[in-house]
Amino acid sequence: MENGVTTYEPEHCFDGYTLVCESYDDPSLAADGTGKIYLIDMHGEPVHRWHTQAPLQSFCRLLPDGNLLYPTHDRSDSKQAGIRELDAESNVVWYYHCRVDHDFQVLDNGNLVIHTITDNMYPQLGPGLKRQPYIIEVARDGELLWEWHGEEHLRELEELLPPEGWEHFRRRVASEFAFDWAHNNTCQVIPPNATCEKEQAGGSPARFKPGNIIFSYRSVDIIGVIERESGQIVWAWGPGELDGQHKPHMLQNGNILIFDNGTLRGYSRVIEFNPLTETIAWEYTGTPQESFLSKYISGAQRLPNGNTLICEGGKRHLFEVTPDKEIVWDFVFPWHEEGGLGSTYRCLRYSPEYVQPLLDRIG
């Protein structure tokens, strides 16, 4: 497969700009000593690039004013770890120090929901030090507004999963995944326009209401929902069905889009999943199946025209498919540098209208 755009059918694509980069452990090894984040057009040409000094996890968000938020790749509590905001000239205009890990969300009020990690002892998970999922909400002035510790909610998982699912969880926690038992890679806030919850008969609380948080425990093949007010896990699913998944998030129709990596299965798939009926409404796989495989990282985005943008992260491969699974845009990330990890964690497509403030700033 050649680098850059190999397929582009404008009449069938969602026109816009795609934010993408390579992960960096040490940007100082690059030719100019910096990591790069690219905003590319539909032809794969960069319309703008940002330069980073800190290790880069390769998942960024463009803000409405044209600034950029990016997380470090460093999971330690060093001085470099955290989320940085860059202006169009790559100046750091805001910084929050934390052990950011895999995912963060920007709320409408500007607050950030961030998945971070802690390392501590928790006997219920067995002996020794464990890496724990820790989700926080912070204001832009750094005030901690809400926090959630994953290790405190094991009982809820046991109650929600079927017996075979809980046994799957117990086996994984007791095996080679013992230290990083959850490896949460997602903290996706259910958006205001989601229409999933239809089940409030008898006054039962809405499990999938806007503001609740979807998580993804990759090590144990579980996705679930945290009720924001109580902090309780109110829904969980996945063992025996999912295999090392990434980025479950709720669509406007109330279904959940998931990149199911297939780490042990041998092929990846992207599924649109109905959490009320626990059935698959749509699925994309390769032809042959094993031709589409990223054993780690990756994600998918449902576009406004109904297409799906897929990041096959281990191959630095981005492509857009129609509901009928036809590939109408295909791109392989071509800008590998020394210090890069050779992978793209995720990507995001933005509309021309959303990107215009940045384009106005850069002239």
C-alpha positions in Angstrom: 0.0 0.0 0.0 1.4 3.4 -1.0 1.7 6.3 1.4 -0.8 9.2 1.4 -4.3 9.2 -0.2 -4.9 6.1 -2.4 -8.7 6.4 -2.7 -10.8 9.5 -2.8 -14.4 9.7 -4.0 -15.5 13.2 -3.2 -19.2 12.7 -4.0 -19.4 9.9 -1.4 -17.2 11.3 1.3 -17.8 13.7 4.2 -15.7 16.7 3.3 -13.5 18.1 6.0 -10.1 18.1 7.6 -8.6 15.2 9.5 -6.5 15.7 12.7 -3.8 13.0 13.0 -0.3 12.4 14.2 2.2 9.7 15.1 2.9 8.8 18.7 6.3 9.9 20.1 8.2 8.6 23.1 11.0 11.1 22.5 10.3 14.0 20.1 13.9 15.3 20.6 15.1 12.4 18.4 13.2 13.9 15.4 15.2 15.8 12.8 14.1 19.2 14.2 13.7 18.0 17.8 9.9 18.2 17.9 6.9 15.9 17.5 4.4 16.8 14.8 0.6 17.0 14.7 -1.0 17.4 11.3 -4.3 18.7 10.1 -4.7 17.3 6.6 -7.2 18.0 3.8 -9.1 15.3 1.8 -6.1 15.0 -0.5 -3.8 14.2 2.4 -2.0 17.5 2.2 -1.2 19.2 5.5 -2.9 22.6 5.9 -1.3 23.1 9.3 1.1 21.4 11.7 1.8 21.9 15.3 5.2 21.1 17.0 5.4 19.5 20.4 8.3 19.2 22.9 6.7 16.6 25.2 6.1 12.9 24.5 2.9 12.6 22.5 0.2 10.0 22.9 -1.2 10.8 19.5 -4.8 11.8 20.4 -5.6 15.5 20.0 -8.6 17.7 19.9 -9.1 20.9 17.9 -10.9 23.6 19.9 -13.5 26.0 18.3 -11.1 28.9 18.4 -8.4 27.0 16.5 -6.2 26.1 19.5 -5.2 22.4 20.0 -5.3 20.2 23.1 -2.9 17.2 23.2 -1.9 14.7 25.9 1.5 13.4 26.7 2.5 9.8 26.1 4.3 9.8 29.4 2.4 7.8 32.0 4.7 8.6 34.9 4.2 11.5 37.3 7.1 13.4 35.8 7.0 17.1 35.1 6.2 16.5 31.4 3.0 14.5 32.0 -0.3 16.2 31.3 -2.4 18.0 28.8 -1.2 21.0 26.9 -3.1 23.6 24.8 -1.2 25.0 21.8 -2.1 28.1 19.8 -1.6 28.1 16.0 2.1 28.9 16.4 2.6 25.9 18.8 3.0 28.1 21.9 1.8 26.4 25.1 -1.0 28.7 26.3 -2.4 26.3 29.0 -1.1 23.2 30.8 -2.6 20.8 33.3 -0.2 18.4 35.1 -1.6 14.9 35.6 -0.9 11.3 34.6 -3.2 11.5 31.6 -3.8 8.2 30.0 -5.4 7.4 26.6 -8.5 9.7 26.6 -10.0 13.1 27.6 -13.1 15.0 26.8 -13.9 18.7 26.6 -17.3 19.6 28.0 -19.5 22.5 26.7 -18.5 24.6 29.7 -14.8 24.2 28.9 -14.1 21.8 31.8 -12.1 18.6 31.0 -12.9 15.0 31.8 -9.6 13.2 31.9 -8.7 9.5 32.3 -5.6 9.3 34.5 -4.0 6.5 36.4 -2.8 5.8 40.0 -0.7 3.0 41.3 -1.7 1.5 44.7 -2.4 -1.6 46.6 -5.9 -3.1 46.5 -6.2 -6.5 48.1 -9.4 -7.4 46.2 -7.4 -7.5 43.1 -4.7 -9.7 44.5 -1.3 -8.9 46.1 1.1 -6.3 44.9 1.0 -2.9 43.3 -1.8 -2.3 40.8 -2.4 0.3 38.1 -5.9 1.8 38.7 -8.2 3.7 36.4 -8.9 7.2 37.8 -11.2 9.6 36.0 -11.4 13.3 37.0 -13.2 16.5 35.9 -11.2 19.7 36.2 -11.9 23.3 35.5 -9.6 25.4 33.4 -8.3 27.0 36.6 -7.2 23.6 37.8 -9.9 23.0 40.4 -10.7 19.4 40.8 -14.5 19.1 40.5 -15.2 15.3 40.4 -13.2 12.1 40.7 -13.8 8.4 40.3 -11.6 5.5 41.3 -12.2 2.3 39.3 -11.0 -0.1 42.0 -13.8 1.0 44.3 -16.5 -0.4 41.9 -15.7 -4.0 41.5 -18.8 -5.2 43.3 -21.0 -3.4 40.7 -19.2 -5.2 37.9 -19.8 -8.5 39.6 -23.5 -7.7 39.9 -23.9 -6.5 36.3 -22.0 -9.2 34.4 -23.4 -12.7 33.9 -21.5 -15.4 35.8 -19.4 -16.4 32.8 -18.5 -12.7 32.3 -17.4 -12.3 35.9 -15.4 -15.5 35.7 -13.7 -14.1 32.5 -12.8 -10.9 34.5 -11.4 -12.9 37.4 -9.2 -15.1 35.1 -7.8 -12.1 33.4 -7.1 -10.2 36.6 -5.3 -13.2 38.0 -3.2 -13.7 34.8 -0.6 -11.7 33.0 -2.7 -8.6 33.2 -2.5 -8.5 37.0 -0.7 -5.2 37.3 -2.6 -3.2 34.7 -5.8 -5.1 35.3 -8.2 -2.7 33.6 -6.1 -0.7 31.1 -9.0 1.7 30.7 -8.6 3.5 27.4 -11.8 5.6 27.3 -13.8 8.2 29.2 -16.5 9.2 26.6 -19.2 11.5 28.0 -22.7 10.6 26.6 -23.7 13.7 24.6 -26.8 15.8 25.2 -28.4 14.7 21.9 -28.2 10.9 22.5 -31.6 9.2 22.4 -30.8 5.7 23.9 -32.6 5.6 27.2 -36.2 4.4 26.7 -36.4 2.2 29.8 -37.5 4.3 32.7 -40.5 2.2 33.6 -41.1 2.1 37.3 -39.0 5.1 37.9 -35.7 3.3 37.3 -32.7 5.6 36.7 -31.6 6.1 33.1 -28.4 4.2 32.6 -27.5 5.9 29.3 -28.5 9.5 30.1 -26.4 12.4 28.8 -23.5 13.2 31.1 -22.9 9.6 32.1 -19.5 8.3 31.2 -18.6 5.3 29.0 -15.4 3.4 29.9 -13.4 0.6 28.2 -11.5 -1.9 30.2 -9.3 -3.3 27.5 -7.5 -5.9 29.6 -10.7 -7.7 30.6 -12.8 -7.0 27.4 -15.4 -4.9 29.2 -17.2 -1.7 28.4 -19.5 0.0 30.8 -21.3 3.2 31.9 -20.7 5.2 35.0 -23.6 7.2 36.4 -22.2 10.6 37.0 -24.2 11.6 40.1 -23.7 8.4 42.1 -20.4 7.3 40.6 -21.8 3.8 40.3 -21.3 1.5 37.3 -24.8 1.0 36.0 -24.2 -1.1 32.9 -21.4 -3.4 31.7 -21.0 -5.7 28.7 -18.3 -7.4 26.7 -16.6 -10.6 28.0 -16.9 -13.3 25.4 -17.9 -10.8 22.7 -15.2 -8.1 22.7 -11.5 -8.6 22.3 -9.2 -5.7 23.4 -11.5 -2.9 22.3 -11.0 0.8 22.1 -13.1 4.0 22.0 -16.7 2.9 22.7 -18.9 6.0 22.4 -22.6 6.7 22.1 -24.0 7.9 18.8 -27.0 10.2 18.4 -29.3 7.2 17.8 -28.3 5.7 21.2 -26.1 2.9 19.8 -22.5 2.6 20.8 -19.7 2.6 18.2 -16.7 0.4 19.1 -13.4 -0.4 17.6 -13.1 -4.1 18.5 -9.4 -4.8 18.0 -9.5 -8.6 17.9 -6.1 -8.9 19.7 -6.5 -12.6 20.2 -9.2 -13.3 17.6 -6.8 -12.3 14.7 -8.9 -9.7 12.9 -10.4 -6.3 13.9 -13.9 -5.1 13.4 -15.9 -1.9 14.0 -19.3 -2.5 15.4 -22.4 -0.3 16.1 -24.0 -1.9 19.2 -27.5 -1.5 20.6 -27.0 -1.5 24.4 -30.7 -2.0 25.2 -31.0 -5.2 23.1 -27.3 -6.0 23.3 -27.2 -6.8 19.6 -25.0 -5.6 16.8 -26.8 -3.2 14.4 -23.8 -2.7 12.0 -20.4 -4.3 11.5 -17.4 -3.6 9.4 -14.6 -6.2 8.8 -12.0 -6.6 6.2 -12.1 -8.9 3.1 -10.6 -11.3 3.9 -11.2 -10.6 7.6 -7.5 -10.9 8.7 -6.6 -8.1 6.2 -8.0 -5.6 8.7 -6.2 -5.9 12.0 -4.8 -3.5 14.6 -4.0 -5.5 17.8 -3.8 -2.3 19.8 -4.8 1.4 19.9 -7.2 2.6 17.0 -10.7 4.0 16.9 -13.7 5.0 14.7 -15.8 8.1 14.2 -19.4 8.2 12.8 -19.5 11.1 10.4 -22.5 13.5 9.8 -23.2 11.9 6.4 -23.5 8.4 8.0 -20.1 7.2 6.9 -17.5 5.9 9.4 -13.9 7.1 9.6 -11.7 4.3 10.9 -8.2 4.5 12.3 -6.3 1.2 11.9 -3.7 2.5 14.3 -1.0 -0.2 14.2 -0.7 0.3 10.4 -1.1 4.2 10.5 -4.0 3.6 8.2 -7.1 5.8 8.0 -10.1 5.1 5.8 -13.7 6.2 5.4 -16.4 3.6 4.7 -20.1 4.1 3.7 -22.9 2.3 5.5 -22.7 -0.3 2.7 -19.0 -0.7 3.7 -17.5 0.7 0.5 -14.1 2.4 1.1 -14.4 6.0 -0.3 -11.3 7.6 1.2 -8.1 5.8 2.1 -4.9 7.3 3.6 -1.7 5.9 5.0 0.3 8.3 7.3 3.6 9.0 5.5 5.6 11.2 7.9 7.5 8.8 10.1 10.4 10.3 12.1 13.1 9.1 14.4 11.6 9.0 17.9 8.1 8.1 16.6 6.5 4.9 17.6 5.2 4.0 14.1 1.6 4.2 15.0 -1.4 6.6 15.1 -3.6 6.3 18.1 -6.7 7.9 16.8 -7.9 10.5 14.3 -10.8 13.0 14.1 -12.5 14.5 11.0 -13.8 18.1 11.4 -16.1 20.0 9.1 -14.8 23.0 7.1 -16.9 25.3 9.2 -15.4 24.1 12.4 -11.9 24.5 11.1 -12.4 28.0 9.6 -11.3 29.9 12.7 -7.9 28.2 12.5 -7.6 28.8 8.8 -8.4 32.5 9.4 -5.6 32.7 12.0 -3.0 31.1 9.8 -3.9 33.1 6.7 
